[in-house]
Amino acid sequence: MKIAHLDTGRSWRGGQAQVLLLMRGLRMRGHACLLLAPRGPLLERAAAEGMEARAWRPRFEWDAVAMLAAARALRRAGPDIVHCHSAHAHAVGVPAARLAGVPGVVVSRRVDFAIAGHWPSRIKYRLPVDRYLCISRGVMEVMRAGGVPEARLALVPSGVELPAAGAGVAAAADLHALIGAPREAPIVGTVAALAPHKNHADLARAATIVLRARPDARFVWVGEGPCRPALERQIRESGLGQRVHVLGFRDDARGLLAQFSLFALASYLEGMCTSLLDAQALGIPIVATAVGGIPDIVEEGRTGRLVPPRDPAALASAVLDALADAPGAARRAAAAQAAVRDFSADAMVVRTLQAYDSVLRGRRGDP
């Protein structure tokens, strides 16, 4: 089988990591892949690994020039499946695939934002897509509510690379030294894009409450995005001083995460969050909000703590409880480390292949 992957992300975020993991897994199983993406981390990493990767840069969601360019590239490549991985790739790539006569078209849906709320979105979700691959049950519910038929939905959770037994984590900076914290200081951290739906402002408010009770603790943000200036301003105005740190994008993010005492997430919308899966795989206790796909991967009281969204006081209380009860937090982290095997990159590749096969069998009229 040959699969063409279309993505429009210009930076390195969770979606781009999923595309690369999927392409690696498909190649290992003998399938050919083509990537069309803007010049940036995903294109560079795929090319560096010897994958067929071509620069493609839609300027906006309904870019007709980019659509025709993709159609030409797809006609030459002759894939069996076109897999669109981002919102703009969906709008531009689906018509391109149909113009090129590609047998099957699938779209990954990684966020739980409402759909079909205005006419461009309504048009987009009426394009001839064979299957939407939803990363969580929460995303599937949003798609159903937006009018997408059940037959066109498939549950394909995101996956992460699980550390091999006895294997260490990739080299990273010493986090305590990096932020100038005493070796015994507990670190509450998050790894996430600094985007509005991640609600970092509420996490900063929770940090203020936590640090009043636990002045020995430290908070760390790893990630980049449009909300960074506002977050840094909020931190300065809170007077938290040297106990809160915004580190920006880091190539060693996973290694830094492995040094957290606790992972905290305050999102009010969330498709799933692969950083939570990374934390579970590394045995880091979790406190998160019960929104979107997060309850798919965090079970309250057993594999982590869940709190209502937009409630900094509840988030702070759960963080303080986890810091005070290290044995209980460790038990939940151990249970999560066992459960996360259902969300391996390998499982994600297998489920994606099953969706591709279902689409192609349906196109052939096979039972």
NUTITOR-151004 format. One record per residue (C-alpha): residue in one letter; residue number from 1; x, y, z. Coordinates in Angstrom, 1 decimal. Example, Ala and Ser with C-alpha at 12.3 -4.5 7.8 and 13.67 -1.06 7.14 Angstrom:
% residues 2
  resn  resi      xx      yy      zz
     a     1    12.3    -4.5     7.8
     s     2    13.7    -1.1     7.1
//
This chain:
% residues 367
  resn  resi      xx      yy      zz
     m     1     0.0     0.0     0.0
     k     2     1.1     3.6    -0.6
     i     3    -0.1     6.4     1.6
     a     4     0.3    10.1     1.0
     h     5     0.4    12.2     4.2
     l     6    -0.6    15.8     4.1
     d     7     0.2    18.2     7.0
     t     8     0.3    22.0     7.2
     g     9     2.0    22.5    10.6
     r    10     5.1    24.7    10.4
     s    11     6.3    23.9    14.0
     w    12     6.8    20.8    16.0
     r    13     3.8    19.9    18.1
     g    14     1.9    16.7    19.0
     g    15     0.2    16.3    15.6
     q    16     3.5    16.4    13.8
     a    17     5.0    13.9    16.2
     q    18     2.1    11.6    15.5
     v    19     2.6    11.9    11.7
     l    20     6.3    10.9    12.0
     l    21     5.5     8.0    14.3
     l    22     2.8     6.7    11.9
     m    23     5.1     7.0     8.9
     r    24     7.9     5.1    10.7
     g    25     5.4     2.3    11.7
     l    26     4.0     2.0     8.2
     r    27     7.5     1.8     6.7
     m    28     8.4    -0.9     9.1
     r    29     5.4    -2.9     7.9
     g    30     6.4    -2.6     4.2
     h    31     4.1     0.3     3.2
     a    32     5.4     3.2     1.1
     c    33     4.8     6.8     2.3
     l    34     4.9    10.2     0.8
     l    35     4.8    13.4     2.9
     l    36     3.6    16.8     1.6
     a    37     4.3    19.4     4.3
     p    38     5.7    22.9     4.7
     r    39     9.4    23.4     5.2
     g    40     9.9    22.9     8.9
     p    41    10.7    20.2    11.6
     l    42     8.3    17.5    10.3
     l    43     9.6    17.7     6.7
     e    44    13.2    17.9     7.8
     r    45    12.9    14.9    10.2
     a    46    11.1    12.8     7.7
     a    47    13.7    13.5     4.9
     a    48    16.5    12.9     7.3
     e    49    15.1     9.4     8.0
     g    50    15.1     8.7     4.2
     m    51    11.4     9.1     3.7
     e    52     9.9    10.6     0.5
     a    53     9.1    14.2     1.6
     r    54     8.2    17.1    -0.6
     a    55     7.7    20.8     0.4
     w    56     4.1    21.9     0.2
     r    57     2.8    25.1     1.8
     p    58    -0.9    26.1     1.6
     r    59    -1.1    29.8     2.5
     f    60    -4.6    29.6     3.9
     e    61    -7.4    27.0     4.4
     w    62    -9.0    27.1     1.0
     d    63    -5.8    27.8    -1.1
     a    64    -6.7    26.7    -4.7
     v    65    -3.1    27.0    -5.9
     a    66    -1.9    24.6    -3.1
     m    67    -4.9    22.3    -3.9
     l    68    -3.9    22.0    -7.6
     a    69    -0.2    21.5    -6.6
     a    70    -1.2    18.7    -4.3
     a    71    -3.5    17.1    -6.9
     r    72    -0.5    17.1    -9.4
     a    73     1.8    15.5    -6.8
     l    74    -0.8    12.9    -5.9
     r    75    -1.5    12.1    -9.5
     r    76     2.2    11.4   -10.1
     a    77     2.6     9.4    -6.9
     g    78    -0.5     7.3    -7.3
     p    79    -1.2     6.5    -3.6
     d    80    -4.0     4.2    -2.4
     i    81    -4.8     6.4     0.5
     v    82    -4.5    10.1     1.2
     h    83    -4.3    10.9     4.9
     c    84    -4.8    14.5     5.9
     h    85    -3.4    15.4     9.3
     s    86    -4.4    19.0    10.0
     a    87    -7.4    21.4     9.6
     h    88    -5.9    23.2     6.6
     a    89    -4.8    19.9     5.0
     h    90    -8.4    18.7     5.4
     a    91    -9.8    21.6     3.4
     v    92    -7.1    21.6     0.7
     g    93    -6.1    18.0     0.6
     v    94    -9.5    16.3     0.3
     p    95   -10.5    18.1    -2.9
     a    96    -6.9    17.5    -4.2
     a    97    -7.1    13.8    -3.6
     r    98   -10.5    13.5    -5.3
     l    99    -9.2    15.5    -8.3
     a   100    -6.2    13.1    -8.5
     g   101    -8.5    10.0    -8.4
     v   102    -7.1     8.6    -5.1
     p   103    -9.2     5.6    -4.0
     g   104    -9.4     6.4    -0.3
     v   105    -9.3     9.6     1.8
     v   106    -9.1     9.8     5.6
     v   107    -8.7    12.8     7.9
     s   108    -7.3    12.7    11.4
     r   109    -9.2    14.8    14.0
     r   110    -7.0    15.6    17.0
     v   111    -9.0    18.4    18.7
     d   112   -12.4    18.5    20.4
     f   113   -13.4    21.9    19.1
     a   114   -17.0    22.2    17.9
     i   115   -17.4    21.8    14.1
     a   116   -19.8    23.1    11.5
     g   117   -20.5    26.3    13.4
     h   118   -20.1    28.6    10.3
     w   119   -20.5    28.1     6.6
     p   120   -16.8    27.4     5.7
     s   121   -16.7    24.7     8.4
     r   122   -20.0    23.2     7.3
     i   123   -18.7    23.0     3.7
     k   124   -15.5    21.4     5.0
     y   125   -17.3    18.6     6.9
     r   126   -19.4    17.8     3.8
     l   127   -16.3    17.1     1.7
     p   128   -16.1    13.5     0.4
     v   129   -14.0    12.0     3.3
     d   130   -14.2     8.2     3.7
     r   131   -13.2     8.1     7.3
     y   132   -12.4    10.6    10.2
     l   133    -9.9     9.1    12.5
     c   134   -10.8    10.5    16.0
     i   135    -8.1    10.3    18.7
     s   136   -10.6    10.0    21.6
     r   137   -14.3     9.3    22.4
     g   138   -14.6    13.0    23.3
     v   139   -13.6    14.0    19.7
     m   140   -16.0    11.4    18.3
     e   141   -18.9    13.0    20.3
     v   142   -18.1    16.4    18.9
     m   143   -18.0    15.0    15.4
     r   144   -21.4    13.3    15.9
     a   145   -22.8    16.6    17.3
     g   146   -21.6    18.4    14.2
     g   147   -23.6    16.1    11.9
     v   148   -20.9    13.6    10.8
     p   149   -22.4    10.2    10.2
     e   150   -21.3     7.4    12.6
     a   151   -20.2     5.2     9.7
     r   152   -17.6     7.8     8.8
     l   153   -16.0     7.8    12.3
     a   154   -13.2     5.6    13.6
     l   155   -11.6     5.6    17.0
     v   156    -7.8     5.7    16.5
     p   157    -6.1     7.0    19.7
     s   158    -2.8     8.8    19.6
     g   159     0.3     6.7    20.5
     v   160     3.6     7.3    22.1
     e   161     6.9     5.4    22.0
     l   162     7.1     3.3    25.2
     p   163    10.5     2.9    26.8
     a   164    11.9    -0.6    26.5
     a   165    12.3    -2.4    29.8
     g   166    15.4    -1.2    31.5
     a   167    16.0     1.5    28.9
     g   168    16.8     5.0    30.0
     v   169    15.4     8.3    28.7
     a   170    17.2    10.3    26.1
     a   171    19.8    12.7    27.4
     a   172    18.4    16.0    28.7
     a   173    19.6    19.0    30.8
     d   174    19.5    18.6    34.6
     l   175    16.2    20.3    35.3
     h   176    16.9    21.3    38.9
     a   177    20.2    22.9    37.8
     l   178    18.5    24.5    34.7
     i   179    16.0    26.4    36.9
     g   180    18.3    26.9    39.8
     a   181    16.3    24.8    42.3
     p   182    17.5    22.9    45.3
     r   183    17.9    19.2    44.6
     e   184    15.1    18.3    47.0
     a   185    12.6    20.8    45.5
     p   186     9.5    19.1    44.0
     i   187     8.8    20.2    40.4
     v   188     5.3    20.5    39.0
     g   189     5.6    20.7    35.3
     t   190     3.6    20.8    32.0
     v   191     4.6    20.0    28.5
     a   192     2.1    21.6    26.1
     a   193     1.7    24.2    23.3
     l   194     1.1    27.6    24.9
     a   195    -2.3    27.8    23.2
     p   196    -5.6    29.2    24.6
     h   197    -7.4    25.9    25.0
     k   198    -4.5    24.6    27.2
     n   199    -5.6    27.3    29.7
     h   200    -2.1    28.0    31.1
     a   201    -3.5    31.0    32.9
     d   202    -5.5    28.8    35.3
     l   203    -2.4    26.6    35.9
     a   204    -0.5    29.8    36.8
     r   205    -3.3    30.7    39.2
     a   206    -3.2    27.3    40.7
     a   207     0.6    27.7    41.1
     t   208     0.1    30.8    43.2
     i   209    -2.2    28.8    45.5
     v   210     0.2    25.9    45.7
     l   211     3.3    28.0    46.3
     r   212     1.7    29.7    49.3
     a   213     1.3    26.3    51.0
     r   214     4.5    24.7    49.5
     p   215     7.1    27.5    49.0
     d   216     9.7    24.7    48.4
     a   217     8.0    23.6    45.1
     r   218     8.8    24.8    41.6
     f   219     6.6    25.1    38.5
     v   220     7.9    24.6    35.0
     w   221     6.3    25.1    31.5
     v   222     7.9    23.4    28.5
     g   223     6.4    24.6    25.2
     e   224     5.9    27.5    22.9
     g   225     2.9    29.3    21.4
     p   226     0.9    32.5    21.1
     c   227     0.0    32.7    24.8
     r   228     3.6    32.9    26.0
     p   229     3.8    36.7    26.4
     a   230     0.5    36.8    28.4
     l   231     1.6    33.9    30.6
     e   232     5.0    35.5    31.3
     r   233     3.3    38.8    32.2
     q   234     0.9    37.0    34.5
     i   235     3.8    35.2    36.2
     r   236     5.6    38.5    36.7
     e   237     2.6    40.2    38.1
     s   238     1.9    37.3    40.5
     g   239     5.2    37.9    42.3
     l   240     6.2    34.3    42.1
     g   241     9.8    35.2    41.5
     q   242    12.2    32.4    40.8
     r   243     9.8    29.6    41.6
     v   244     8.0    29.6    38.2
     h   245     9.8    29.0    34.9
     v   246     8.7    29.2    31.3
     l   247    11.4    27.3    29.3
     g   248     9.8    27.5    25.8
     f   249    10.3    24.8    23.1
     r   250    12.9    22.2    24.1
     d   251    14.4    19.4    22.0
     d   252    14.9    17.5    25.3
     a   253    11.3    18.0    26.4
     r   254    10.8    14.2    27.1
     g   255    13.9    14.0    29.2
     l   256    12.9    17.1    31.2
     l   257     9.4    15.6    31.7
     a   258    11.0    12.5    33.2
     q   259    12.4    14.7    36.0
     f   260     9.0    16.2    37.0
     s   261     7.6    15.3    40.4
     l   262     4.1    15.8    39.0
     f   263     2.6    16.6    35.6
     a   264    -0.2    19.1    35.6
     l   265    -2.6    20.1    32.8
     a   266    -5.4    22.7    33.0
     s   267    -7.0    22.4    29.5
     y   268   -10.6    23.3    29.0
     l   269   -10.6    21.6    25.6
     e   270    -8.3    18.6    24.8
     g   271    -8.4    16.0    22.1
     m   272    -6.2    13.7    24.2
     c   273    -2.7    15.2    24.9
     t   274     0.2    12.9    24.1
     s   275     2.3    14.6    26.8
     l   276     0.0    12.9    29.3
     l   277     0.7     9.6    27.7
     d   278     4.5    10.4    27.8
     a   279     4.2    11.2    31.5
     q   280     2.3     7.9    32.2
     a   281     4.9     5.9    30.2
     l   282     7.7     7.5    32.3
     g   283     5.9     6.9    35.6
     i   284     5.2    10.6    36.4
     p   285     2.1    11.2    38.5
     i   286    -0.7    13.3    36.8
     v   287    -3.2    15.9    37.8
     a   288    -5.4    17.0    34.8
     t   289    -8.8    18.4    33.9
     a   290   -11.6    16.0    33.0
     v   291   -12.3    17.3    29.5
     g   292   -12.3    15.9    26.0
     g   293   -10.2    12.7    25.6
     i   294    -8.4    13.0    28.9
     p   295   -10.8    10.7    30.8
     d   296   -10.0     8.1    28.1
     i   297    -6.4     7.9    29.4
     v   298    -6.7     9.1    33.1
     e   299    -9.0     7.3    35.5
     e   300    -9.7     9.4    38.5
     g   301    -8.1     7.9    41.7
     r   302    -6.6     4.9    39.9
     t   303    -4.2     6.3    37.2
     g   304    -4.2     9.9    38.2
     r   305    -6.3    12.8    39.5
     l   306    -9.0    14.5    37.5
     v   307   -10.5    17.9    38.4
     p   308   -13.2    20.1    36.8
     p   309   -12.0    22.6    34.1
     r   310   -11.6    26.3    34.8
     d   311   -11.3    25.7    38.5
     p   312    -7.8    26.7    39.7
     a   313    -8.6    26.1    43.3
     a   314    -9.6    22.4    42.6
     l   315    -6.4    22.0    40.5
     a   316    -4.2    23.5    43.3
     s   317    -5.9    21.2    45.9
     a   318    -5.2    18.1    43.8
     v   319    -1.6    19.1    43.2
     l   320    -1.1    19.7    46.9
     d   321    -2.6    16.4    47.8
     a   322    -0.3    14.6    45.3
     l   323     2.7    16.3    46.7
     a   324     1.7    15.5    50.3
     d   325     0.9    11.9    49.5
     a   326     3.9    10.7    47.6
     p   327     3.2     6.9    48.1
     g   328    -0.4     7.4    46.8
     a   329     0.8     9.4    43.8
     a   330     3.4     6.7    43.0
     r   331     0.8     4.0    43.1
     r   332    -1.4     5.9    40.6
     a   333     1.6     6.5    38.4
     a   334     2.5     2.7    38.5
     a   335    -1.1     1.8    37.5
     a   336    -0.9     4.4    34.7
     q   337     2.4     3.0    33.5
     a   338     0.8    -0.4    33.0
     a   339    -2.4     1.0    31.4
     v   340    -0.5     3.2    28.9
     r   341     0.6     0.2    26.9
     d   342    -2.8     0.4    25.2
     f   343    -1.7     3.7    23.7
     s   344     1.6     2.7    22.2
     a   345     2.8     4.0    18.9
     d   346     2.5     0.5    17.6
     a   347    -1.1     0.2    18.6
     m   348    -1.8     3.5    16.8
     v   349    -0.2     2.3    13.6
     v   350    -2.2    -1.0    13.7
     r   351    -5.5     0.8    14.3
     t   352    -4.7     3.3    11.4
     l   353    -4.0     0.4     9.1
     q   354    -7.3    -1.2    10.0
     a   355    -9.1     2.0     9.1
     y   356    -7.2     2.2     5.8
     d   357    -8.2    -1.4     5.0
     s   358   -11.8    -0.8     5.9
     v   359   -11.9     2.2     3.6
     l   360   -10.4     0.4     0.6
     r   361   -12.6    -2.7     1.1
     g   362   -15.6    -0.4     1.2
     r   363   -14.5     1.2    -2.0
     r   364   -14.1    -2.2    -3.7
     g   365   -17.5    -3.3    -2.4
     d   366   -15.9    -6.1    -0.3
     p   367   -17.8    -7.3     2.8
//
